[in-house]
Amino acid sequence: MRLNKYLAMGGVASRREADRLIFAATTTVNGVLQMDPAFDVAEEDEVIFDGRRIKIQSDVRVIILNKPKGYITTAHDPQGRKTIMELVPRKPRLFTIGRLDRNSTGVLLLTNDGLLAQELMLPKNKIPRIYELEIDRMLDKSEIMKMRRGIFIGFRQKGQAKVLQQKVIKKRVLVRLELCQGKNREIRRIMAVLKRKIFSLHRKSYGPIDLKGVPVGKWRKLTKTEVNTLRKL
């Protein structure tokens, strides 16, 4: 097994992040420093990362958090702002599957399985995420088509979203969108290009997982059936 995969399965980080950590001379195998992410590791080998022994996770945990507004999606914040880690268990170490910005709310998945996290975030897998947002004006047909084909949102990136529904509620427009890529702040960047003001942004679901039975600021552990369903996406 590759060393980066071993660290990911041990709950250290995603495989991509594990590459960076290995290059930073943080990991030894059987007492020897290894800086090659592709180094072959056996299950019986002693792998030490940052002074602690790493073992492959036998108990994979995935939880869903109903993220409130005002929390940032990070483990530590140098500015002292509230983080989502204040709302979830400290052990085992969990990292997020994707992100929600500080002012966005709703479904946020966390896991101790780095490989699962990486697979669920890969754009090529096109896992649908459903969002609801409140904006100031209706989207017209041409704008809806542009969103579906893709709109340039800066940094040589295209943002894409499928409008499922929109309706006027108390002088605001409630829009339900399906997103399959998950680029950084993708919906906010799309709406900025279309000159729409966003009043709220809420993620309703991530693949088949939704917020049913999870109050704001609370979390629950996914069942084995739900985790297996995520693995098949």
SERO-4910 file (N, C-alpha, C, O; in steps of 0.05 Angstrom, whole numbers):
BEGIN
 pado doro    nc1    nc2    nc3   cac1   cac2   cac3    cc1    cc2    cc3    oc1    oc2    oc3
  Met    A     17    -24      0      0      0      0     18     25      0     38     26     15
  Arg    A     11     45    -16     26     70    -17     24     84     10      4     83     24
  Leu    A     46     98     17     47    112     42     25    133     45     13    136     66
  Asn    A     20    148     23     -1    169     25    -28    156     30    -45    168     44
  Lys    A    -33    133     17    -59    119     22    -61    110     51    -82    111     63
  Tyr    A    -38    100     61    -38     90     89    -45    112    108    -61    109    127
  Leu    A    -33    136    104    -39    159    122    -68    167    119    -81    174    139
  Ala    A    -78    167     95   -107    174     91   -125    154    105   -144    162    118
  Met    A   -119    129    102   -136    108    115   -132    109    146   -149     99    160
  Gly    A   -110    120    155   -105    123    183   -118    148    195   -115    154    219
  Gly    A   -132    163    178   -146    187    188   -129    211    192   -137    230    205
  Val    A   -105    212    180    -88    235    182    -97    258    165    -99    281    174
  Ala    A   -104    252    140   -112    273    121   -121    259     96   -120    235     93
  Ser    A   -131    275     77   -138    265     51   -112    256     37    -90    264     46
  Arg    A   -114    240     16    -89    231      3    -73    254     -8    -48    254     -6
  Arg    A    -86    274    -20    -71    297    -31    -56    312     -8    -33    320    -12
  Glu    A    -70    316     14    -57    330     36    -35    313     48    -15    323     58
  Ala    A    -39    286     48    -19    268     58      7    271     42     29    269     53
  Asp    A      5    275     16     29    279     -1     45    303     10     69    301     13
  Arg    A     31    325     15     45    349     25     58    343     52     81    352     57
  Leu    A     44    329     70     55    323     96     80    305     94     99    309    109
  Ile    A     79    286     76    102    268     73    126    283     62    149    279     72
  Phe    A    122    301     43    144    317     32    156    335     54    179    343     52
  Ala    A    140    341     75    150    359     96    166    343    117    171    354    139
  Ala    A    174    319    111    191    303    129    178    298    157    190    302    177
  Thr    A    153    289    156    138    284    181    134    255    188    124    248    209
  Thr    A    143    237    169    134    209    171    158    190    170    175    192    152
  Thr    A    158    171    188    178    149    187    164    122    184    142    119    194
  Val    A    178    104    171    168     76    169    190     58    180    212     57    169
  Asn    A    183     44    201    202     26    215    228     41    223    250     31    220
  Gly    A    224     66    232    246     82    242    261     97    220    280    112    227
  Val    A    254     95    195    268    108    173    251    130    161    227    125    154
  Leu    A    262    154    159    246    176    147    240    170    118    257    162    103
  Gln    A    214    174    111    205    170     84    193    195     73    175    207     86
  Met    A    202    204     50    191    228     38    179    223     10    175    241     -6
  Asp    A    174    197      5    162    189    -21    133    179    -16    130    158     -3
  Pro    A    113    194    -25     85    186    -20     79    158    -32     60    145    -23
  Ala    A     95    149    -52     89    124    -64    104    101    -51    102     78    -60
  Phe    A    119    106    -29    133     85    -15    114     63     -7     92     69      4
  Asp    A    122     38    -11    104     15     -5    105      8     24    126      3     36
  Val    A     81      8     37     79      2     65     61    -23     69     41    -26     56
  Ala    A     70    -41     87     54    -64     94     39    -58    120     47    -41    136
  Glu    A     17    -72    125      0    -67    148     16    -70    174     10    -57    194
  Glu    A     35    -89    174     50    -94    199     73    -74    204     85    -74    225
  Asp    A     78    -56    185     99    -36    188     92    -16    209     68    -10    214
  Glu    A    112     -5    222    108     16    242    110     43    228    132     51    220
  Val    A     88     57    226     87     83    212     82    104    234     62    104    248
  Ile    A    101    123    235    100    145    255     97    171    240    113    178    223
  Phe    A     75    185    247     70    212    235     70    232    258     55    230    276
  Asp    A     88    252    255     89    274    275     90    263    304     77    274    322
  Gly    A    106    242    307    110    232    334     90    212    345     93    202    367
  Arg    A     70    205    329     50    186    338     47    163    318     48    168    294
  Arg    A     42    139    328     39    116    311     11    117    297     -9    123    310
  Ile    A     12    111    271    -13    112    256    -21     83    249     -5     67    241
  Lys    A    -47     78    254    -58     52    247    -82     56    229    -97     76    232
  Ile    A    -86     38    211   -109     41    193   -135     39    209   -138     23    226
  Gln    A   -153     58    202   -178     59    217   -195     34    213   -202     27    190
  Ser    A   -202     21    234   -220     -2    232   -249      7    237   -267     -6    227
  Asp    A   -252     29    251   -279     40    256   -282     66    241   -276     88    250
  Val    A   -293     64    216   -297     87    200   -321    102    210   -343     90    213
  Arg    A   -318    128    215   -340    144    224   -346    166    205   -327    180    196
  Val    A   -371    170    198   -380    192    182   -403    205    197   -422    191    205
  Ile    A   -402    231    201   -424    245    214   -435    267    197   -421    277    179
  Ile    A   -460    274    201   -472    297    188   -477    318    209   -489    313    230
  Leu    A   -468    343    203   -473    366    220   -492    385    206   -489    390    182
  Asn    A   -511    395    221   -528    416    210   -515    443    218   -520    454    239
  Lys    A   -498    453    200   -481    476    206   -498    501    209   -514    508    192
  Pro    A   -494    515    232   -507    541    235   -491    564    221   -468    560    214
  Lys    A   -504    586    218   -490    610    207   -470    620    228   -475    618    252
  Gly    A   -448    631    218   -428    643    236   -405    626    244   -387    634    259
  Tyr    A   -405    601    235   -383    582    241   -366    578    215   -377    575    193
  Ile    A   -340    577    218   -323    572    195   -314    543    194   -312    530    215
  Thr    A   -310    533    170   -303    504    166   -273    500    167   -260    497    146
  Thr    A   -263    500    191   -234    495    195   -231    485    224   -248    487    240
  Ala    A   -207    473    229   -202    463    256   -193    485    275   -201    485    298
  His    A   -178    504    265   -168    526    282   -170    552    266   -166    552    242
  Asp    A   -176    573    280   -177    599    267   -160    619    283   -166    625    306
  Pro    A   -139    630    270   -121    649    284   -135    675    293   -125    689    311
  Gln    A   -158    681    281   -173    705    289   -193    699    312   -206    718    321
  Gly    A   -194    675    321   -211    668    344   -240    666    337   -257    666    356
  Arg    A   -247    662    312   -275    659    305   -285    631    311   -269    613    314
  Lys    A   -311    628    314   -322    601    320   -318    582    296   -321    590    273
  Thr    A   -310    557    303   -306    537    282   -325    514    286   -335    510    308
  Ile    A   -330    499    265   -349    476    266   -338    454    285   -354    438    294
  Met    A   -312    454    290   -301    434    308   -311    437    337   -308    419    353
  Glu    A   -322    461    343   -334    465    370   -360    450    372   -371    447    394
  Leu    A   -371    441    350   -398    429    350   -397    398    347   -418    385    350
  Val    A   -374    387    341   -372    358    336   -353    345    355   -338    358    369
  Pro    A   -353    318    357   -335    304    375   -306    309    369   -298    313    346
  Arg    A   -289    311    390   -260    316    386   -245    290    377   -224    292    364
  Lys    A   -256    267    385   -243    242    377   -264    223    366   -287    222    376
  Pro    A   -257    207    345   -232    209    331   -229    234    315   -248    249    311
  Arg    A   -205    240    306   -200    264    290   -217    263    265   -216    244    250
  Leu    A   -233    284    260   -250    285    237   -242    308    219   -233    329    228
  Phe    A   -244    304    193   -241    327    175   -264    328    155   -278    308    151
  Thr    A   -268    351    144   -293    356    129   -292    345    101   -271    344     88
  Ile    A   -316    337     91   -319    330     63   -331    354     49   -355    359     49
  Gly    A   -313    370     37   -321    396     26   -324    417     48   -317    412     71
  Arg    A   -334    440     40   -335    463     58   -361    478     55   -374    476     34
  Leu    A   -368    493     75   -389    514     73   -376    539     85   -363    538    105
  Asp    A   -381    562     72   -369    586     82   -383    595    107   -403    584    115
  Arg    A   -372    616    120   -382    624    146   -411    631    147   -425    625    166
  Asn    A   -422    643    126   -449    652    126   -469    631    114   -493    636    113
  Ser    A   -458    609    105   -476    588     94   -483    567    115   -468    564    135
  Thr    A   -505    554    111   -515    535    131   -522    508    119   -522    506     94
  Gly    A   -528    489    136   -538    463    126   -519    440    127   -502    439    145
  Val    A   -522    421    109   -508    395    110   -478    399    107   -468    410     88
  Leu    A   -464    388    127   -435    386    126   -427    358    136   -434    351    159
  Leu    A   -414    343    119   -405    316    126   -376    317    136   -360    331    125
  Leu    A   -371    301    157   -343    298    167   -337    269    171   -355    253    176
  Thr    A   -312    261    168   -304    233    171   -275    231    181   -260    250    179
  Asn    A   -269    207    190   -241    200    197   -228    183    175   -206    174    178
  Asp    A   -242    180    153   -232    164    130   -224    183    107   -241    193     92
  Gly    A   -198    187    105   -188    206     85   -194    198     57   -199    215     40
  Leu    A   -193    172     51   -198    163     24   -227    168     16   -233    177     -6
  Leu    A   -245    162     34   -274    167     29   -279    197     24   -293    204      5
  Ala    A   -266    214     40   -270    243     37   -260    251     10   -273    267     -4
  Gln    A   -237    241      1   -226    249    -25   -244    241    -47   -249    256    -66
  Glu    A   -255    216    -46   -272    206    -67   -297    223    -70   -307    228    -92
  Leu    A   -309    230    -47   -334    245    -47   -330    274    -57   -349    287    -65
  Met    A   -306    284    -56   -301    311    -64   -291    314    -93   -290    336   -104
  Leu    A   -284    291   -106   -274    292   -133   -295    303   -152   -317    291   -154
  Pro    A   -290    324   -167   -310    335   -186   -319    314   -207   -342    315   -216
  Lys    A   -301    296   -215   -308    277   -236   -330    258   -227   -344    246   -244
  Asn    A   -334    255   -201   -355    237   -191   -383    249   -192   -403    235   -190
  Lys    A   -384    276   -195   -409    291   -200   -431    283   -180   -453    277   -187
  Ile    A   -424    284   -154   -443    278   -133   -461    302   -130   -451    324   -124
  Pro    A   -487    299   -133   -505    323   -131   -508    333   -102   -511    318    -83
  Arg    A   -507    360   -100   -513    373    -75   -536    392    -81   -536    407   -100
  Ile    A   -556    392    -63   -579    409    -67   -577    433    -48   -573    429    -24
  Tyr    A   -581    457    -59   -580    481    -43   -606    497    -47   -619    495    -67
  Glu    A   -612    513    -26   -633    533    -28   -621    560    -21   -607    562     -1
  Leu    A   -627    579    -38   -617    606    -32   -639    627    -37   -656    623    -54
  Glu    A   -637    648    -22   -655    671    -25   -640    693    -40   -618    701    -31
  Ile    A   -652    702    -62   -639    724    -77   -659    746    -81   -683    744    -74
  Asp    A   -650    768    -93   -667    792    -95   -685    792   -120   -706    806   -120
  Arg    A   -677    778   -142   -693    778   -166   -694    751   -179   -676    735   -176
  Met    A   -716    746   -194   -719    721   -209   -696    718   -229   -686    737   -240
  Leu    A   -689    693   -235   -671    687   -256   -687    682   -282   -707    668   -282
  Asp    A   -678    695   -304   -693    691   -329   -683    666   -344   -663    654   -335
  Lys    A   -697    659   -365   -690    634   -380   -662    634   -390   -648    613   -389
  Ser    A   -652    657   -400   -625    657   -411   -604    653   -389   -584    640   -393
  Glu    A   -610    665   -366   -591    662   -343   -591    633   -334   -570    622   -327
  Ile    A   -614    620   -333   -616    592   -325   -601    574   -344   -587    556   -335
  Met    A   -603    580   -370   -588    564   -389   -558    569   -387   -542    550   -389
  Lys    A   -550    593   -382   -521    599   -378   -510    584   -354   -489    573   -355
  Met    A   -526    583   -333   -517    569   -309   -514    539   -315   -495    527   -305
  Arg    A   -531    528   -330   -530    500   -336   -506    493   -354   -494    472   -351
  Arg    A   -501    511   -374   -478    506   -392   -451    512   -378   -431    500   -384
  Gly    A   -452    532   -360   -427    540   -346   -421    569   -350   -422    579   -373
  Ile    A   -416    583   -329   -410    612   -329   -381    616   -318   -374    605   -298
  Phe    A   -366    632   -332   -339    638   -322   -341    654   -296   -354    675   -295
  Ile    A   -328    644   -275   -330    657   -249   -303    666   -238   -300    671   -214
  Gly    A   -284    668   -256   -257    677   -248   -238    654   -244   -246    631   -241
  Phe    A   -212    661   -244   -190    642   -240   -192    619   -260   -186    596   -254
  Arg    A   -200    626   -285   -202    607   -307   -221    583   -300   -218    561   -310
  Gln    A   -241    589   -284   -260    568   -276   -288    575   -286   -295    598   -289
  Lys    A   -303    553   -291   -331    555   -298   -348    545   -275   -342    524   -263
  Gly    A   -369    560   -268   -388    550   -248   -413    540   -262   -423    552   -281
  Gln    A   -423    517   -253   -447    505   -265   -467    498   -244   -459    488   -222
  Ala    A   -492    502   -250   -513    495   -231   -539    491   -247   -544    505   -267
  Lys    A   -556    473   -237   -582    468   -250   -603    479   -232   -606    472   -208
  Val    A   -620    497   -242   -642    509   -227   -665    489   -227   -675    482   -248
  Leu    A   -672    480   -203   -694    461   -201   -721    474   -196   -742    464   -205
  Gln    A   -720    497   -183   -745    512   -177   -739    540   -168   -718    544   -156
  Gln    A   -757    559   -173   -754    585   -161   -782    596   -157   -800    593   -174
  Lys    A   -786    610   -135   -812    622   -129   -809    647   -112   -789    649    -97
  Val    A   -828    665   -114   -827    690    -99   -840    685    -71   -862    676    -69
  Ile    A   -825    693    -50   -836    692    -23   -829    718     -9   -805    723     -4
  Lys    A   -849    733     -3   -845    759     12   -824    776     -1   -805    785     13
  Lys    A   -827    782    -26   -810    800    -41   -782    790    -45   -764    805    -55
  Arg    A   -777    765    -38   -751    752    -44   -757    728    -61   -779    718    -62
  Val    A   -736    718    -74   -739    695    -92   -724    671    -79   -700    673    -74
  Leu    A   -738    649    -74   -726    625    -64   -719    607    -87   -737    599   -103
  Val    A   -694    600    -90   -684    584   -113   -673    558   -102   -657    558    -83
  Arg    A   -681    536   -115   -669    510   -108   -651    502   -131   -659    501   -154
  Leu    A   -626    496   -124   -605    490   -144   -593    462   -139   -593    452   -116
  Glu    A   -584    450   -161   -568    426   -158   -540    432   -169   -536    442   -191
  Leu    A   -520    425   -152   -492    430   -159   -478    403   -159   -483    387   -141
  Cys    A   -460    399   -177   -445    373   -179   -415    376   -177   -401    356   -178
  Gln    A   -405    401   -176   -376    404   -176   -365    412   -149   -346    400   -139
  Gly    A   -376    432   -137   -367    440   -110   -342    457   -110   -325    454    -92
  Lys    A   -338    475   -130   -315    493   -129   -319    513   -106   -341    516    -96
  Asn    A   -297    525    -98   -297    544    -75   -317    566    -80   -315    581    -99
  Arg    A   -337    569    -62   -357    590    -63   -370    592    -90   -376    614   -100
  Glu    A   -375    570   -102   -384    569   -130   -411    584   -134   -414    600   -153
  Ile    A   -430    578   -117   -457    591   -120   -454    621   -116   -466    636   -132
  Arg    A   -440    630    -96   -437    659    -91   -423    672   -115   -430    695   -122
  Arg    A   -404    659   -127   -390    671   -150   -408    672   -174   -407    691   -190
  Ile    A   -425    651   -178   -444    651   -201   -463    675   -197   -468    689   -216
  Met    A   -474    678   -173   -493    699   -169   -481    727   -171   -494    746   -179
  Ala    A   -455    729   -164   -442    755   -167   -440    762   -197   -443    785   -204
  Val    A   -434    742   -214   -432    747   -243   -459    755   -253   -461    773   -271
  Leu    A   -481    743   -243   -508    749   -252   -520    773   -238   -543    781   -242
  Lys    A   -504    786   -221   -512    811   -207   -537    806   -189   -556    822   -190
  Arg    A   -536    784   -174   -557    778   -155   -547    781   -127   -524    773   -121
  Lys    A   -563    791   -109   -556    793    -81   -566    768    -67   -589    760    -70
  Ile    A   -549    755    -51   -557    731    -36   -563    739     -8   -546    751      6
  Phe    A   -586    732      2   -594    737     30   -588    713     47   -581    716     71
  Ser    A   -590    689     36   -584    665     52   -576    642     32   -585    642      9
  Leu    A   -559    624     42   -551    601     26   -550    576     44   -535    576     64
  His    A   -565    556     37   -569    533     54   -566    507     38   -579    504     17
  Arg    A   -548    489     47   -545    463     33   -565    443     45   -564    437     69
  Lys    A   -583    433     28   -604    414     37   -594    386     38   -602    370     56
  Ser    A   -576    378     20   -568    350     19   -541    347      5   -533    365    -11
  Tyr    A   -527    325     11   -502    318     -2   -505    290    -12   -505    271      4
  Gly    A   -509    286    -38   -516    260    -48   -543    252    -35   -562    267    -35
  Pro    A   -544    227    -25   -570    218    -13   -574    226     16   -594    220     28
  Ile    A   -554    241     28   -555    247     57   -567    275     61   -558    295     50
  Asp    A   -589    276     77   -601    302     82   -603    307    112   -593    291    128
  Leu    A   -616    329    120   -616    338    148   -640    327    164   -644    337    187
  Lys    A   -654    309    154   -678    299    168   -670    290    197   -653    273    200
  Gly    A   -683    302    216   -679    294    244   -654    306    257   -647    298    279
  Val    A   -641    325    244   -616    337    255   -621    367    259   -622    382    240
  Pro    A   -625    376    284   -630    404    289   -606    421    283   -584    411    281
  Val    A   -610    447    280   -588    466    275   -567    464    297   -574    465    321
  Gly    A   -542    462    289   -520    460    309   -515    433    320   -497    430    337
  Lys    A   -531    413    312   -528    386    322   -517    367    300   -516    375    277
  Trp    A   -510    343    308   -499    324    289   -509    296    296   -520    291    318
  Arg    A   -506    278    277   -512    249    282   -492    232    266   -482    241    245
  Lys    A   -487    208    276   -470    190    262   -486    176    240   -508    167    245
  Leu    A   -474    173    216   -487    159    195   -487    129    201   -469    119    213
  Thr    A   -508    115    192   -509     86    195   -490     73    175   -481     85    156
  Lys    A   -485     47    180   -467     32    162   -479     31    134   -465     33    114
  Thr    A   -506     29    132   -519     29    106   -514     55     92   -509     56     68
  Glu    A   -517     78    106   -512    104     94   -483    107     85   -478    118     63
  Val    A   -464     98    101   -436    100     93   -431     83     69   -416     92     51
  Asn    A   -441     59     68   -438     42     44   -450     54     19   -439     51     -3
  Thr    A   -472     68     23   -485     82      0   -466    103    -10   -464    107    -35
  Leu    A   -454    118      8   -435    139     -1   -411    127    -16   -402    139    -35
  Arg    A   -402    104     -7   -379     91    -20   -385     83    -49   -367     81    -66
  Lys    A   -411     79    -55   -419     70    -81   -424     93   -101   -428     88   -125
  Leu    A   -423    118    -91   -430    140   -108   -408    145   -129   -410    163   -145
***
